[in-house]
Amino acid sequence: MEDLFLRLVNMSLAASVLGAAVLLLRALLKGRLPRWTFCLLWGLVLVRLLVPFSVPSPVSAFNAIPAARTVETGRRAALRFVEDPGAAVDFPTLQTPRGTGSDAPAERPVVAPAKVPLTVILSSIWLCGAALLLLYSLFCYLYTMHRLWRARRLPHTPGIDGIFRRVGVRPDRVRLYVSDLFPSPVVCGLVRPRLVLSGLVGEEDVAHVVTHELTHIRRHDNLWKALATLALYLHWFNPLVWLFYRWYVTDMEASCDEAVVRRPETDRKAYAYSLVNMAERSRSAFAGGFLAFGECALKERVKSIMHVRKNTVILTILAVAVVAGLAVVFLTNPQISPAQTAPYGPDEESSAAEVPEDVAADMKLTYSVLGSLREKDVAEMRVRYGEFGDSPETEIPPDGYGEVIGGLQELTLGWESTDRESEPVEIVITRKDGKQVAVSLRADSVRLSGTAPKLADKSTVYVYKADVSALRAYALGLLAPAERAPVPMETPAESPAPQVSTPAAPSAQEAASRAADLPPLIEGNPPCLRIPYDEVMEVNLIDRESRTCCPVTGERCGAVLARLNSLTPQEDLSVTPDEAGLRLLQVRLLDGTKYDFWCHSNLLMEGETPLADASRLRDLYDSFYEIEKETYGQNRATAEWLGYMNPYRITGMAVDDLSEGTHGQYRALTSEQQREAIMEVAALLKAVTVKPSSTETLAPGAAHDSTPLFQTVLNFEDGVVEYTVTVYLDGSIEILVSSIPGYHLAYETTGDGTLDALADALTKYAAA
């Protein structure tokens, strides 16, 4: 609610500037331009009061106001004058001191101050005021409906129907009533307006009254006034808005008067007398609708009626030009400063044309994320070596939050970062809403990731060239010497994996089916969104940049399946998939069925079928971040295709011990022993853990620098797909897939013993 209140305050300030300009023009041009001109100008003020976003422009009047600046929120730009000051007020509260032990005597409550943020107090007052005004409107509405219920229906006469036709309103559109309970004529209702004629209206005034009120209805003034009233209730704390509302109603009535007296059948003096007569009888404080002939600026309205000028083409063009000019100047926001949008530093030799369009868009998002960090929103800051893992952490003291945020917001980003080797230092900022922003600092680059809303929408990470020396030195000063953790690295995505599905045996994944609070399957959903929890064999999350696989197990598996099964497919999605940060979520069932969910940052697809856009994927993608963070931190990431291959599809295996010159050949259908040998080697291959930062794409025919020790060829479905896996002396592995040209990847293993176990098995089966 505090953010909503601050947004309303900024919208109110922008509308105040525009409203002041309208009042100035009104004072200068009143009597020279038609009154409908000023109604349109007040409509511009209404737009500023109700619409929170606009577009930056070099001709915006707000460029001349130093306090005004444009802040990007997602794809929209909002005008901002003031920020949350972060101030707090001490309120006396009763607090009970806690005893120091079970035998400590109970202490009496004491009065102690508690700090309450100023924005919380002000927003609460604003909410109470808006609620009271809404209750007042509800009372007026009920009071009016009570009187209308007792009113007498008035049949249409030929004379009144003639007025309807002259004004341009169908007679069957408006019902007529007459009642002595209404002090003056009034229009009730928004969708189906009803015109109530006061019993005090004389016969000579009926034509003027009906013409005036029908002109309101034809112009939909009842709807516009309702919107203006809503804006008044939202911005009731701004006294200028009350002034603007008063002049808007005056100009609306005067414009309606002007339209009536321009009719050839209307006598100006007689109309003015009718206006005065009705004003003398209108004394109700609860009219509940338009006071068509009320006391609103009576003297000004009468004077305006007697001096209505003929509407000419020149006046019309001038009026349209004035409205269009003010709209262009005051409905646009100031331009974003170059420091906010520049995709490169001011001293860089590269030009904006050299920056890829997608990189420039990501930079703008990054500047927006860093610029939105506020010290008061921070719950905790921690600093550690590395970007993942169990490295020792140090908490940043609260008095250092401002220095860290200030240093981040002063960064100038470039896109040609080449530093991939230096040891990173990561600062993790946890906000009070639970979201996190992780900033990794290398020698000359910064890496941004996390679960903040703007980052979660993209579901990826960003690496930029930047001068982070001062911020990195501050972070290192807080850390004690500690063992460094391995660092992952992203690499480009390539072609999708082939289909793998044959019957498989149960696995340890049964824990997922026992997870609590799993939602029921939704009838009518496609099979990929109706996955039976107890029939899942395994779930794997593949990062298409680092080409690594994260096994999804236990409760995390159940949570991911629950989020998938809670989705319903969206119809007519026309979203172009964003390939940046692409992930593949593969779900394999016990019967061999396999679902490949391609997780683009802006779209979820199953195979080639779009399922949902980014607005419905935040929770699912947040869970991906947690899975990857845990997997990389525990060094459990596996090689892409090895990690999610289905061993039950392997029909043949060849094993070569290149150092000993031995060779073993196995067929799954030859004997149970040979099948068990294939399954054992496949399981060990799936379990080999690798460093995400080490992934390397090799050119066709490229030779590895190290000495090869073992080579294993896995044949799937009698030659449909063939994997060639080579193990090298330096602890790296190499994978080549025959069915995909150019798929030739190399990884460094983590040295946790999984490669040693594989080497022992290959030695045994090559010699058998």
N, C-alpha and C positions, 0 to 999 in steps of 0.2 A: 504493500500500500504506500510505503514511503517513496518508492520509485515512481508510482503513478502520480502522487502529489507533486513531486519535483517536476515531472513532465508537464503537468497542468500549469505549474507556475511559469515554466519557460514558454509554454504556448500562450499563456495570458499576457506575458510581457511582450511577445511578438505581436499579438493582437492589439495591445495598447499602443504600440508604435504606429501600426496601420490605422487604428481608430483615430489617433490624434491627427494624422494626415487627412482622413476623411472629414473630420470636424473643421479643419482649416479650409479645405476645398468647399465645404458646405457654406462657410461664412463668406467666402469670396464669390461663389458662383450661384448661390441661392437666388432665385428670381431670374437667372439667365439661362439655366438648363432645366429641362423637364424634371419633375420630382422623381420619376422612376429611375433617373440616373443615380440619385442618392440611395435608393433602395438597393440597387445593384452594388453600390460601394459598400453598404452595410453587409451585403451578402459576402463580400470578400473578407470582412472582419469575422463573419461567422465561420468561414472556412478556416481561418487562422485559429479560431477558438476550438474547433472540433477535429481538425485533421492534424495529426502529430508529425507528418512527414512532408517534405517538399524536395525540390531539386536545387543544387547549387547553381549559381549564375554570376557572371562577372558584373551584371548590371543591377544586382540586388542592392536595395537601399541599406540592408544590414551589413554590407561591406564597410560602411562608414562608421559603424558602431563597434568600438574595440572589444566590448564585452561579449559581442555576439560571435558565435563560431558554430560551424557545422560538425556534427558528430555522426559517424556512420554506425548504424545498427543493422547488421546483416547486409541486405541489398538496399536499404533505405537510409536517407539522410535526415537527421532531426536538428532543429535549431536549438542552441543551448546558450542561455545567458548566465545561469547560476548553477553551481554544483552543491552537493550536500556538504555543508560546512564541517560536519563531524562533531559539532558542539553537543554538549550534554548538560542537562539540568539536574541538580541534586533534589531528589524528592525524599521526604522523611518516610521511612517504612519501619514496621515492627519486625524485628529479627530476634530469634531465640538462639542464644549462644549454645554451642555443643559442649557437652562434658568431655573430659579427657579420658574417662574410663567408665566401666559399668557401675562403679560405686560412686561416681561423681554426683553431687546433688544437682537437682533440676534448678536451672536458673530462670529468672523472670525475663520475659521479652523486653528488649530495649529498643529505643528509637535510634535508628541509624540511617544515614543518607544513602540512597541508591541512585546511580546515574541513569537517567533516561535520555536517549538521543533527542535532540531538538526536533528533528524531522518526524519522529514518532508522535510527539506532542502536537505539532502543527497539523500533521495529516489526520490525527484523531479529531481535532477541532474542525477541520475541513469536512470530514465525513459526517460529523454530527450536524453541522450547518446544512449540508446538502440534504441529509435525511429530513430535517425539519421543514425545509422548503418543499420537498416532495410530499410530505404529509399535508402541508398547507394546500398544495395543488389537488391532492386527493380529496380533501375536505370541500374545496371549491367545486370539484367535479360532482361529488355526491350531492351537494347542496343544489347545484344546477339541475341535475337529473331528477331530484325530488320535485323541484318546481316545474320541470318540463313534463313530468308524469301527470301533474294536475292541470296542464295547459289544455286548451281546446283546439282541436284540429280545424284548420281554416281551409275551406275548399278553394281550388283555383278558379278565378273568374277570368272571363275573356280579357279584361283590362290588364290583370296581373300577368296572364300568359303572354300578352303582347310585350310587356316589359322584359320577361324572360327571353323572348326571341330577339328583341333589340340588343340586349346585353350579350347574347350568345351562349345562354345556358338552357339546357333542355328542361322543360317544366317538370318532367317526371324524376329529375335528379334531386330536387330539393323539396322537402315537405314544409308546409307552412303551418305555424301555430300562432295563437294569440293568447295572452295571459296578462292579468293585472299584477302578477307577482314579479314581473321583470320590469325594472325601472326604465329600461331603454331597449331598443332592438338588439338582438344578439344572435350570433351564429354558433350552433353547438355541433360538435362532432368533427372528426377528421376525414373518415372515409365516406360516410353518408351524411353530409351536412344538413342541419335542420335550422330553418330561419324562424325565430320567435319574434312576433311583432308585439310590442308593449301595448297594453290596453289604453295607455295614455296618448298614443299617437293619433293625431287628428287626421281626418280623411285627406286634407290637402297635403299632408306630409308623407302619406303612404308611398306615393310614386317615388319620391326622393329616397326614402328609407330602403325600399326594395331594390332600386337601381344601385344604390351604394353597396348594399350587402351582397347582391349578386355579382358585382364587380370584384369584391373580395373573393368570392367563391370561384369565379372564372380564373382568377390569378393564383389560386391555391394559397392565398395568404394565410388560411388557417393552418396549413402544414408548415409554412415558413415561420410563422410565429411560434408554433410548437417547438421547432428546432432552436429558435432564438431563446425560448424559455429554458430549454434543456441546457444550452450554453451558459445562460445566466446562473442556473443552479450549480453547474460544475465549477464556475468561476466566481462564485458569490463573494469570495474574499477580496476581489479586485473592485474598488469603488468605481473605476473608470468603466467597467463592464456594465454596471447599473446605469451610468450616464449614456453609454452607447445604446443600451436597450431602450431607454426612454426616447432618444432621438430617432432610433429605428422605427418605433411604433408611430411616432409623430410623422415621419416621412412616408411611412406606409399609408397612413390615413390621408395625408395630404395628396399623395399620388393617386389614391382612389378618388378623392374629391375632384382632382384635376381631370381624371378620366370621365367623371360624371358630367361636369360642367362643360366639357368640350362637345357633348352631345347636342345636336341642334334643338332638341325638344326641351332642354333644361334652361330654366331662367335662373341666372346667377343670384339675383337678389332673393328670389323665393327660396332657393336652395340654402343660402346663407341664413335666412330667417329660420328655416327648418333645423339647421345645425344648432342655432342658439336655443331654440325651443327644447330640443332634445337634451342639450347640455344642462339646462336648468332642472330637468327631471331625473338626471342620472346621478344618484347619490350612494349607490350600493358599493360596499367594499368587497363583495364576493360575487362579481359578475360571472366569473367562470368561463369567459370566452371573449370575443371581440366586443368592445364598447364602441359600436360603429359611430354613434354620435355622442361620444363621451366628452369629458372635460379636457382631454389631452390637447394641450397647446391650442385652446379654442381661438384666442386672438390671432395667433399665427395662421391658423387654418382659414379663418374668415378673410384675413388680409391676402392670403395666397389665392383664394377663390376669386377675389375681385381683380387680381392682376395676372390671371393665367394667360400666357402668351401662346400665339399660334405655333403649332408644332411644324417646323420646317425641316427640309432635308439637311440643311447645314447644321441645324441644332442637333439633329439625330446623329450625324456623323461626328460632331464634336463630343457628344455625350458618350458614344461608343469608344472614341479615342481616349477619353479620360478614364473610363473603366478599364480598358485594355492596358493602358499605361500603368495604372496603379497595380493591376494584377501582375504584370511582368516584374515590376520593381519591388512589390511588397509581399507577393506570394512565393518568392524564391528565397533561397538561403544564401548566405555568404559562401564564397568559394572556399574549398578546403585548402589549407596552407600547403605549400610545396613540401614541407617537412613531413606532412602526413601521408602524402601520396607518392612521393618520389621513390621509384623502385631501385634507386642507386644513390650513393652518397653524393654530396655537392662537389666533391673533389674528384669523382670518378670521370674517366674519359669516355666511358660508354654513354650512349644516348638512349632515350626512352624507346626509340624504334628498335633497338637491339634486344630489348627485354621481351621474352616470349609472353604472349597475352595471358596464358594461364598463370605464369609466374607473377606477372604484375598484379593479377587479381588476388592471388594468394598473399602477396606482400601487403596489399591494401587491407585484407582481412587481418593479417598479423599486426599491422599498426593499430587497427581498431581494437584487437584483443589487448595489446599492451597498454593502449591509451585508456581502456576502461578499467584498468586495475586501480583500486582505491584502498588506501591503508586501512580504513575503517571496516572494509569487507573481509580482511584477512583474519583467519582463525589461527593459522600456523604457517611458519616458513621453516624449511629444513634444507641443509646443504650436505652433499655427499660426493664422493668420487664416483665417476661412471654414471651411465644412464640407466642401468639395470643392475640387479643383483643385490646381495646382502652386504654391501660395503658399509663401513661405519658411517653414521650420520651425526650431524650436529645441528641443534636447534638454533635458529637465528633469533636473537632477542628482539622483543617488540620495538625497541627504540631503533632497530636497524631496518624495520620494514620500509620506512620512508626512503632510506638511502637505496635499497634494492629496487623499489618501484621507480624512483626517480632515474636511476641508472638505466633501467630497461626502457623507460619512455624517452630517453634521450638518444637511444641507438639509431643510427642511420644504416639501413640494410642495403646490401648489394646481393646480386644473384649468382655471382661467379665464385662461390666458395670452393676452394680446393683442399682445405685442411680436413683430412679424414684420419690422420694418424695420431695427432697429439691427444693426450689424455684429457677427457672431458671432466668438468665439474658441474654437477647438476643442482639447481635450486628448484625445489618443489614448493609451490605456493598453494596452500589449501584455503579455500574460501569458507565463509561461515555457512554457505548453502551446501557444502560438501563437495563441490566441484574443485578440480585441481588444474593447475597450469604448471607444466614442467619445462624449465628453461635450462638447456645444456650449453655450457660455455667451453669452447675450445680455444686454441691460440688466436685464430682470426675468424671464428664463425660462431653462430648461435643457432641452436636447434630448439624448435618450439613444438610441444605436444601437450596432450592432456585431455580433460573431460569437461572443460568450460564449454558453455552452450555453443559459442561460435566455432570452437575447434571440433566439437562433437558433430556439428552439422557437416563438416568436411571429412571427419573421421580419418585424418592422416597427420603427417608431421611435416615440418618445414625447416629447411636448413639454409641459412643465408650468411654471406660474408659480412662481418661487422667488427668494429673495434671494441672488443669487450675486455681489454686489458685491465682497466680500473675495476670493473665489476668482478672479474675473475680473481684479481688480487685480493679484493675484499673477502670473497668466498673462501679462497685458500687460507687466508689468515684465520678463519674460524675453525678450520679443520686441523686435527692432529695427524701426524704421519700414519698412513694406513695402507693396507694392501689394496692394490688397484683391481678393479673388476673389468672383465672383458666388455667391449663396446660393440653393439650391433650396428649394421650399416645397411641402407636400402640400396637395391639395384633395380634396373628397369624390369617391368613385367613383360612376359612373352605369351606364347600361344597357350590356350587352355588345355587341361589334361584330357586324355581320352576317357571314354566310358568304361567303368569297371563294375560288373555286377554278376555274381553267381551265388548260389546258396552258401551260407557260411555258418559256422558253429557259434554257440553262445560265447560271450566274453564277460570280462569283469565289469562291463558297462551296465550291468544290472543295477548297480547302485543308483544310476540316474532315475530308474523307474520307481525307486523307493523315496525319491525326494518329496518333501512335503509340499502341499498346497499347489500341485500342478493343475492348471486349468483344464476343463473338459475339452474334447475335440469339438470343433464347430461344424455342425451339419451344413452341407452345401459347399464347404471349402474344397479346393482341389487337393488331391492326395499329398502334395508336397507341404501343405499347411494343415494336414490331419495325420501327423506322424504318431503312431502308437508308441508310447513311452517304453513299454516292456518288450518291444520288438527291435530296439535299436542295438546294432552291433558295435558301432563306434562313430564318433564325431571328431572331425579334424578341422582346424582353422589354418588356412594357408595364406601367408603374406606373399603376394605376388611381386613385391619389390625385393625383399631379401631372399625369396624362394625357399622359405623355411616353413615347417609344419609344427603347429602347436596342438598336441592331443588335448581334447576337451573331455574331462572325466568327472565322475562324482556329481556333486551338487551343481557345479558349474554347467555340466552337461544338461542336467534337468532344467536349469534356469534358461539356457539357450533354447532348448526345445520348447519350453513353455512360451517364450516370447515369439517364436515362430508360429506355434499353434494358436496364439492369440491374435495374429494378424488376419485380416480379410483382404483379398486382392482388390486393388483399386482399378476402376474401369477407365478406359481411354487415356492411359498415361502417355503423354507426348514429351518425355524427358530424354535428352541425349545423355547416355551414360558417360560419367566422368571417370577416366581411366586412372587418375591420380589416386594413389593409396588403395588400389584394388585388392580385395581379399576374396578368397574362395572358402566358403563353409560347406564341407562335404559331410552328408549324413548317410550312413550305410546301414541297412536293416539286415536282420538275420536271414531273410529269404533272398538276399542278394540285391534287392532294390537299392538304388543309389540316387540321391538328390544333390545336385550341384547348385548351390546358391552363390551367385556372383554378387558380391557386396561392393557396389560402387559407392562413392561418397554421397551421391545424390539419388541413388536408385538401387533397389533390391530386385534381382532377377533370378529365376530358376531356369537354367539353360538359356533359352532365347526369350522366355516369357517374363515381361515386367510384372512385378507384384505390388510394390509400394515405393513411394518417394521418400525423400529424406525426412519429411515432417513426422513420419511415423516410425522412424528407425533409431531414434536417439538412444533408447534404453538398450536395444540390441547391440548397437555399436559401442556404447559405453562398456558393456560386458566383454566385448572383444578386446578393448584396451586393457581391462583387468586380467584377462586370460593371457594376453601376450606379455604383460608386465610380470606376472607370476612365472610363466614359462621361461622367459629369458633370464629372469632373476635367479632361477634354480637350475639354469643350464640344461633345460630339458627339450630345447628345440631340435627337431630332426630335419633331415634333408627332404625337400618338397615331395618328390614322387615316391621316395622310399617310405616316408612317414605315413602316407595314406594309401599305399598300394594294398590290394586285396590278395593275400597269399593263397586263397582258395581257388584262384584262377590260374595259378602257375601249373603248367603241365610238364615242364622240363627244366633241368638246371645243370649247368656245367661249371665245375670249380677247378681252377688252376692255381697251384702253388708255384709261382714263377721263380722263386729262389731255389726250390728243390727239384723243379722240373716234373712234378707229379700232376696227375689229371684225374678228376672224377666226373662221371656222367650219371644223371639220375632222371627217372621218369616217374611221375606221380601215379600212373596206372599200372606200373610193373609190379610193385609190392608195397605193403604197408610200411616196411622199413625205409624204402626210398622216399615214400611220401612224407614220412616223419622227418627225414633228413632235410627235405625241401622246406617243410614248415619251420624247422628249427633255424635254418639259415635266414629265411624270410623274416622271422620274428626278430632275429638279431640285427638284420639290416634296418628294419623299421625302428629299432631302439637306439641306433647310433646317433649320438647327440653332436650337433655342429654349432659353430659360431656364426650367428646371422651376419656379422660384419665381414665375414671371410668369403662370401659367395662370389664366384668368378665365372663369367661366361667365356668359354673357350672357343676359338675359331675351329672350323672343321679341320681335322687332321693335326691339330696343335699337340705338341708333346709337353708333358709335365716335366718340371725341372728335377723332381726327385726320382728315386728308384722304385719301380713298381714291385710289390710283394705278392699280391693276390689279384686274380680277376675272376669275377663270377658273372655268368650269363644266365638270366632268367627268361624263360620262354613262356609266354602267356597264350593259352588257347591255341596251342600248336602253331605258333608263328605269327599270330595276329599282331602282337606287340612283343618287343624284346628289349630288356634292360641289360646294359653292360656296366658293371660296377667294378672299379679298380681301386685297390687299397695301396697307398704309397708308404715308403719308409718314414717320411716326415710327419706321418699321422694325418694326412689328407686323404680324401676319397674323391673319385671322379665318376660321374654318371652320364651315360649316353643312352638315349632312347631312340630306337630305330624308326619308329613311326612318325617322329617329328623332326624334320630337317633342321639342323642347327641347335638342337637341344643337347648341349654338351656343357655340363656344369661341374665345377670343382668346389669343395668345401674343406675348411679346416675343422677337425674334430676338437672336442673340448678336453680330451684327456681324462675323462672321468671313469675309464675302464670299459665302456661299452664297445669301443673299437678293439680292445684286447680280447674281449669275449668273442667277438666276431672272428678275429684272426685265429684263435684257438680252434673254432669250429671249422673254418676253411682249411686249416692244416689237416685236421682229422679227415674231412670228407674228400680232400684232394688225394690223400694217400690211400683211401679205402678201395 
